Amino acid sequence: MHVTIDGFGGDREKLADEDLVRALLDRYPAEIGMTKIAPPYVYRYDAGRPEDSGVSGFVLIAESHISIHTFPERGHVWVDVFSCKGFEADRAIESIRVDFGLADVRTFVLPRGLEYPHDVREALPFAQRERQELMTAGPSHVRSSERRL
């Protein structure tokens, strides 16, 4: 599952606050049922133009990652929550809305990994079909570095 959050009309002080972004990335994985595997990394970016500058950060989670990019002068934030494990998207979105004082959000919930179900029994037909397609395609579809002599 991949949730993207584009936030608008945010509190500029909150969007510029490195400590707030770091604290959010530190606690957010647990709030949405994920497992943080490294401390968050947060960096203030000065683009030379205030409207393009902001705070960016990410945290690695066992399920994938979460990233945040703020643009305080514009009142915007972009957040990606990518996970191989399902989670409550509405709860994740609302937390970001509240933390940055957003007036509006545009969100997308994208299903990911549809080709390979997580249950082995469900994945077996997909693997068998791919194996058959490779056998039918023959050696011309195999890169030279993958051919066995």
Buried (B, 14 or more C-beta within 10 A) or exposed (E): BBBBBBBBEBBBEBBBBBEBBBBBBBBBBEEBBBEBEEEBEBEBEEEEEEEEBBBBBBBBBEBBBBBBBBBBBBBBBBBBBBBEBEBEBEEBBEBBBEBBBBEEBEBEEEEEEEEEEEEEEEEEEEEEEEEEEEEEEEEEEEEEEEEEE
